[in-house]
């Protein structure tokens, strides 16, 4: 007995489609609702699921054929008895005897607005025994690393997404056989099945109609971003690329040749693909330069009073609050104080509107082994010194360990970057969009200063405020920096709200 696979309803006023790709071939086992093929209409791409489990029979409409609504596409030969031998020919008796249930290892929730990740590292390989909650692999998103634990104890039967492949939220990473008897199914892994998943959009067949459209438009596949299954290029992708004027702009950058390298030097080079985090950092920093009218103003601050106050109370502070008193809390409080007087530095541009924030979510830039991240201390304007120091210490540790969530790095209204910890004497920080201001701290260095007519050595630090000149005028930027300087040179001003 066989089941017919027919063209589904394609949409209002759409009467025909082109068979773009078959994911199964005659003789392949299929499960109910498993995708059999992809149809392409003038507007959308339609996936056709299997109406019943069984073995793939005849394919009536080949790739490239035009079919009407309800037309016969293929047949499926039903019956559980035909599927079992095809699925496990290596050990027909071992699989039922194993008794271990199959458990899927899925991509966890990646964070707000994050839909995909790259498989960075697998800590286990197919056939390994794993314990419940043991780390199986690590995923890398634009901002954070996500560890994926084993959902149960058992055997890692097969890995569906190899290292370097891109996976979507909720996608399947691997399959486990739970329980002590889970080892048996491992040799019976169907290698051909995961191939499309692990392909990561590479080496996939583009839709026939897309190939024809590319030839007519004079475009190549590397000029088009595919939106079909596994990155397959569809006809509408070609039409979009052909009609869009934007691709001409990035062409010079993309076409810029690499400087010639001698064969001797090339043999000693190492080429490493940029991580998703590093790609995001590069893209956002360049976007910031291209979008904002960025300008930097400088000043210097005498750190004598802050250092004296810190030395006087650091032991008592640590004993009472359980955290060290550092300089970052002083700078955070000084910036909050200055932002109240110059609110445009704490605002952002949205189209033709200026959005003023009646709160301060302070971003604290932190260098990590994988790149720069900016955890956010929410409502820093409502916090005391101890709470600020605790938040900075906790988020800094989580940043270094790659444990920050997306939510912890979103919503900042102003940022502080401390290049002084690396020895920087002066630099011009880049804005963290859509913010309009970022304060750069630098190395404290003894310099000769004139105080009351005498030359004395003082611990001095250069300050740099980069700001978006579209929203912040020079007067506001200078005023902000002077208020920070005043508060740090006389910390009592913070207590008196002066």
C-alpha positions, -999 to 999 in steps of 0.1 A, spaced: 0 0 0 13 35 -8 6 70 1 5 99 -24 25 130 -18 8 160 -35 14 197 -39 -2 216 -10 -21 248 -12 4 274 -24 -14 306 -14 -40 330 -27 -39 333 -65 -8 310 -68 -16 281 -90 18 265 -98 53 260 -84 87 247 -94 102 217 -77 134 231 -63 150 203 -43 143 168 -32 158 159 2 150 122 -2 155 97 -30 136 64 -38 143 38 -12 151 62 17 133 57 50 111 87 59 93 97 91 60 114 93 63 151 88 99 148 77 106 173 49 106 155 15 111 184 -10 110 221 -14 87 239 -39 93 274 -52 66 299 -62 69 334 -75 67 347 -39 75 320 -13 93 287 -7 71 258 4 83 227 22 64 195 16 64 171 46 58 134 45 21 126 51 30 92 67 61 72 76 75 45 53 99 41 24 103 67 -3 87 53 -35 86 68 -70 94 105 -75 69 117 -102 80 154 -104 117 159 -108 137 189 -97 130 218 -121 95 205 -131 66 229 -129 36 215 -110 1 227 -102 -18 227 -69 -27 191 -58 -4 176 -85 12 142 -76 48 146 -65 58 112 -53 46 81 -34 56 66 -1 54 29 5 39 24 39 46 -3 65 69 -4 95 83 -37 83 100 -21 53 117 6 73 134 -14 100 159 -33 77 168 -2 58 174 18 90 197 -6 108 213 -31 84 245 -33 104 231 -49 135 195 -59 131 192 -76 165 213 -52 185 191 -21 184 160 -36 199 180 -53 225 197 -22 237 167 -8 254 181 28 255 158 56 245 169 81 219 174 116 233 179 147 211 205 173 221 190 206 211 203 241 208 192 260 240 177 295 241 205 318 229 191 351 242 168 379 231 170 385 193 197 359 189 186 333 164 217 314 155 251 303 168 283 286 156 294 253 170 328 262 185 340 230 202 327 195 208 341 181 241 328 146 233 328 124 201 303 99 188 304 67 208 316 84 241 298 77 273 284 109 290 268 117 323 237 139 328 246 176 327 281 169 315 292 195 289 289 182 254 298 212 233 302 250 233 283 273 210 294 308 201 270 336 194 277 373 185 281 381 221 284 351 244 295 315 246 268 290 255 276 256 270 253 227 261 250 200 288 239 164 282 201 161 288 206 126 302 232 99 309 241 75 281 260 73 248 265 101 224 253 83 193 258 108 165 268 145 161 246 163 136 263 197 137 300 196 133 325 222 147 322 254 126 287 248 114 259 274 121 229 262 140 195 279 147 179 283 181 159 251 188 179 231 162 192 196 168 229 192 176 232 155 183 214 123 193 220 103 225 211 69 235 201 72 272 206 45 298 234 19 303 223 0 272 226 30 249 259 19 234 245 -4 209 229 21 185 262 40 181 275 18 153 242 21 134 245 58 129 231 68 95 259 89 81 241 102 51 212 117 71 231 145 90 250 155 59 227 184 49 227 197 85 264 197 89 269 213 55 263 248 70 249 261 38 280 249 18 279 226 -13 242 227 -16 223 227 -49 206 260 -57 170 260 -70 169 253 -108 148 284 -114 174 304 -94 202 291 -117 183 303 -147 176 337 -132 212 341 -122 223 334 -158 198 359 -171 208 386 -146 246 380 -151 251 372 -113 271 346 -96 262 326 -65 288 344 -43 270 377 -50 237 364 -36 226 355 -1 204 324 -1 173 322 21 163 286 12 170 255 32 207 252 42 214 285 25 201 274 -9 196 303 -34 160 307 -45 145 327 -74 134 356 -52 169 359 -38 182 365 -73 155 390 -80 163 409 -48 201 409 -56 194 421 -91 172 450 -81 190 462 -50 214 491 -56 232 486 -23 256 459 -32 276 483 -53 288 502 -22 307 474 -4 322 462 -36 355 482 -32 361 469 3 353 433 -7 374 436 -38 404 452 -21 432 428 -28 455 415 0 490 429 -2 514 405 -20 531 379 2 563 361 -8 561 323 -9 586 321 20 565 343 42 533 326 32 547 293 44 551 308 79 517 324 81 487 310 100 452 318 88 425 315 115 388 323 109 376 352 130 352 342 157 316 354 156 324 377 186 354 392 168 333 397 136 306 414 156 331 437 173 346 446 140 312 453 124 298 473 152 329 495 156 330 503 119 292 510 120 298 534 149 324 553 129 302 553 98 270 564 116 279 588 144 296 622 140 322 611 166 345 636 182 368 633 213 376 659 239 404 654 265 412 666 300 433 654 329 425 647 365 446 648 397 440 615 414 455 626 448 423 630 467 406 598 454 438 578 461 440 592 496 403 585 503 406 550 490 437 542 511 421 556 542 389 535 539 399 504 518 404 480 548 373 491 566 353 490 533 365 454 525 357 442 561 322 456 560 311 449 523 333 420 514 346 436 483 376 458 475 372 495 470 386 504 436 387 534 413 358 523 391 331 530 416 345 566 420 344 571 382 310 555 379 296 579 406 313 608 390 299 600 355 264 596 370 268 630 386 279 646 354 251 629 333 225 645 354 238 679 344 244 670 308 216 646 299 223 646 262 254 625 268 231 599 283 206 601 254 204 585 219 191 593 185 161 574 171 154 586 136 146 623 139 139 620 177 163 624 207 155 599 234 165 611 268 170 584 295 159 592 330 181 565 344 217 553 339 226 518 328 264 520 330 284 498 306 318 488 319 340 476 290 360 445 298 387 427 279 384 390 277 405 363 260 380 362 231 375 400 227 360 431 242 325 429 258 305 455 277 284 442 306 258 466 318 252 477 354 215 486 354 203 516 374 238 525 385 225 560 395 205 543 423 235 523 437 261 531 463 298 525 462 296 489 476 269 478 452 288 492 422 320 475 432 302 442 437 284 444 404 317 453 386 335 424 402 308 399 395 302 408 359 339 411 352 345 376 364 315 363 343 329 381 313 363 365 316 346 331 319 324 337 290 293 333 311 276 366 304 241 364 290 228 386 262 205 404 286 235 415 307 251 433 277 220 451 264 204 484 273 235 504 283 231 542 282 267 552 287 301 534 288 333 536 307 364 520 292 396 516 313 426 513 290 448 522 320 449 487 333 469 478 301 492 508 305 475 531 280 485 568 286 460 583 261 436 570 236 403 579 218 376 554 226 350 545 200 313 549 208 292 519 216 261 525 195 234 536 200 250 554 230 261 590 225 291 590 249 320 569 262 346 578 288 381 566 284 402 561 316 440 558 313 472 551 333 479 570 365 513 585 361 534 609 383 539 642 365 552 676 375 523 699 382 521 736 394 502 737 426 499 771 445 529 784 425 551 754 432 561 724 410 551 692 427 547 656 416 511 645 413 494 613 402 477 624 370 453 606 346 443 617 311 405 614 305 389 612 270 353 616 262 342 605 228 307 617 219 282 619 190 284 655 178 250 651 162 234 652 196 261 665 220 276 700 214 311 708 223 300 729 253 281 699 267 310 675 262 335 698 278 311 705 307 306 668 313 343 661 314 350 691 337 322 678 361 339 644 362 372 660 369 358 682 397 341 653 414 373 631 413 396 659 425 372 667 454 351 636 461 332 655 488 313 671 459 296 637 452 282 637 488 270 673 486 256 668 450 276 697 437 
